Amino acid sequence: MYIQRQPPVYRVAASLVLISPGIPSSNRYETFSERLIVLGNVLCQWISGEQGREQVVRRGGTAEYQVELVNEGTQEIPLHEKPYIRLSAISNTAEDADHTLAVVLKTFEAELRRLQVDIGSKESAIATMQLVDNTDQPIPVFARRSRAIGAVAVLTVLCVMSAALFFERWPIWALRRRRQNIITRRKTGASHG
């Protein structure tokens, strides 16, 4: 059995936080208003949606990307208490992944400002974003050979079990059919005789 190894894909990631103006720098990562969390959620939905993706492509982003508000709960019960946002891009080339993430960050920042200006926010009240973490360079992600071998092993076991169940029941089918044929012949032979 030969399992072909796929070339790596490259992943870059970053985290940012939305910051309210006027918060002292010692408190800016701990004091958040509900407004920032709602704004972060709206922006994540927008950039992940059709209009946001069109903007990213128009600005030169070509890799797949994901943007989400950090969930401190579970998938069943999400908990968004802080406006931290996680972004990532993945592509077949390191340059494309890196470039797309940069485009997503610029698009996100531009939309953050535009939304607030459009509703009439004063310049002194406009929230900003700050990058808090990012990968220094794209990380190659390899397909794991062990996963492929495991998948083949599971499929093999399923096929063997299916065949065993089929052939285990086959003699019963054959016996029933044979018995039915014998009964039918006896009835047919008895009526002719």
N, C-alpha and C positions, 0 to 999 in steps of 0.2 A: 504494500500500500504506500502510495506517495502522496504526501500533503504538501502542496506548494505554499511557500511562505510569501505572504503579501508584503509589498514595500510599506514602510512606515508612513503614517500620517502624522502631521505636526500639529500640536495644540499649544495655544498661548492663552493665558488667563489674567484677569485683573479684578480687583475689588475696589469699589469707590464708596464714598459716603456723601450724602447730601447734608449740607451745613446751612443753618440759618444765620443770617447776618446779625451782628451785634452780640454773639455769644463769646465770652472770653475764651481764648485759645486753650486754657487749661481744662475747660469743660466741653469743648465742641464735639468730642467723641462720646460723650455720656448724656448730654441733654438734647432730647429730640422732641419735636412737637408732632402731633398727629398729622398735621398738614404735610410735613416732610415725608411721612410714610405713605400717605395717599398720593402725593406727587410722585414719589418713587415708583409706586405700583402703576400709576397711569403711564409713566414714561416707559416702564418695562413692557407693558402691554402694547404701547404704540410702536416701539422699535422692533418688537417681535412680530408685529402685525404687517399687513400688506403695505401700508403707507411708509412705515419705517424701513422695511426691507427695500422698497423702491428708492428711498433716499440713500441708503447705504450703497446700493448698486450704482446709483447715479454718481456718487462720489468716488467710485472705484473699488468698492469692496466686493470680492468675488467668492470668498470662502463661506462655509456654513458658520453661523454664530448663534450663541444663546445668551440671553440677558434675563436675569431673574432677581427679584427681591429676595434677600436671604431669609429663609424660613427657619425659625428656631423651634418650630413644632414638628409635626409629622405631616405626611401627605393627606391623611384623613382629617387632621385638625391643624391647619396651618397657623402659625403664630408669627406675626410680623410686628415686632416691637421697635425695631431700629431701621433707619433708612440706608442700610448697607445693601449694595447691589453687586452681584457677581456677574462677570462677563467672560465669555470664552469664545475662541474661534478655532476651527479645525480645518486643515487643508492638506493636499498632497505635497505642497511645498512649504517650507518654513517661511519664505518671504511673503507668500500669499496670506498665510495665517496671521503673521505679524502685521502686515499692511491692513488687512480687514479689521483686526481688533482696533488699530489706530483710527480707522475710519468710523467704526462703531462708537468709539469714545467721543470723537469730534461731533458726530451726528447727535449723540445723546446730549452732549453739553449744549449744542445749538438749540435743540428742542426744549431743553430745560429752561433756557433763557427766554425763548420765544413764547412758551406757554405763560410764563409769568408776566411778560411785557404785554401780551395780548389781553390779559384780564385787568390790566391797569396797575400793576404793582409798581410802587415807587422804586427807584434805583437802590435806595438804602434798604429796601425790604426784599430784594431778590436773593433767593437761595442759590448757593453755588454747589459745585461738586469738588471733591478732592480725592485723588487716587491714594489708596492706603496700602495697596499691595499689587504686585504684578510679577509675572515670570520675566526673568532677565532675557531669556531667549526661548524660541520655540522648543518644545519638548517632543522628541519623536515617540510615537505610540505604536508599538509593534503588536501585530496579531499574535496571540499566544498559541503555539503549536499544541500545547497540552490541552487547550480547550477544543481544538479541532479533533484531536485524537479521542478525547472524551466524548464528543458528539458522535463520532463514528462508532465508538464502542456501544453507546446507548442505542443507536439505531440498529446495530447488529443484534444486540440482546432482544430488542423489540421484534425484529424479523424472525429470529429463532423461536421466540415464544409464540408468535402468531402461527408459524409453521407447525410447531409442536401441538398447539391447540387444534389446528385444523386436522392434522393427521391422527390425533388422538380420537377425534370425533368421527373421522372418516369411516372406520370399520363399522360403527353403529349405523351410519347411513347406508353402507353397503349391505349390512345384515338386514336392515328393515326393508330395503328395496328388494333383496333376494327373497325374503319371506313373503313380501307382497306378490312377487312374481310367481312363487310356488302356489300360493293360495289362489291367485287368479287362474293359473293353469289347471289346478284341481277342479275349480268351479267350471271352467270352460270344458275340460275333459269329461266331467261328470254329466254335464248337460248334453253332450254329444253322444254319450254312450248309452 
